[in-house]
């Protein structure tokens, strides 16, 4: 899936606004792939997998969206 980093906290997590969805998706810094939490900026385009856990859906394998060349 694709989305945009909507918010980040100083506690290592944030939320992604998903294309075509009204509810934002939680992500944790432990679920990043090939990018650090510090490198992620609000507004950055990302790709991710959605995984449903005990607390509901969250983003896993979050990475910056590859730019078309």
Rosetta blueprint (number, residue, H / E / L):
1 X L
2 X E
3 X E
4 X E
5 X E
6 X E
7 X E
8 X E
9 X L
10 X L
11 X L
12 X L
13 X E
14 X E
15 X E
16 X E
17 X E
18 X E
19 X L
20 X L
21 X L
22 X L
23 X L
24 X L
25 X E
26 X E
27 X E
28 X E
29 X H
30 X H
31 X H
32 X E
33 X L
34 X L
35 X L
36 X L
37 X L
38 X L
39 X L
40 X L
41 X L
42 X L
43 X L
44 X L
45 X E
46 X E
47 X E
48 X E
49 X E
50 X E
51 X E
52 X E
53 X E
54 X L
55 X L
56 X E
57 X E
58 X E
59 X E
60 X E
61 X E
62 X E
63 X E
64 X E
65 X L
66 X L
67 X L
68 X L
69 X L
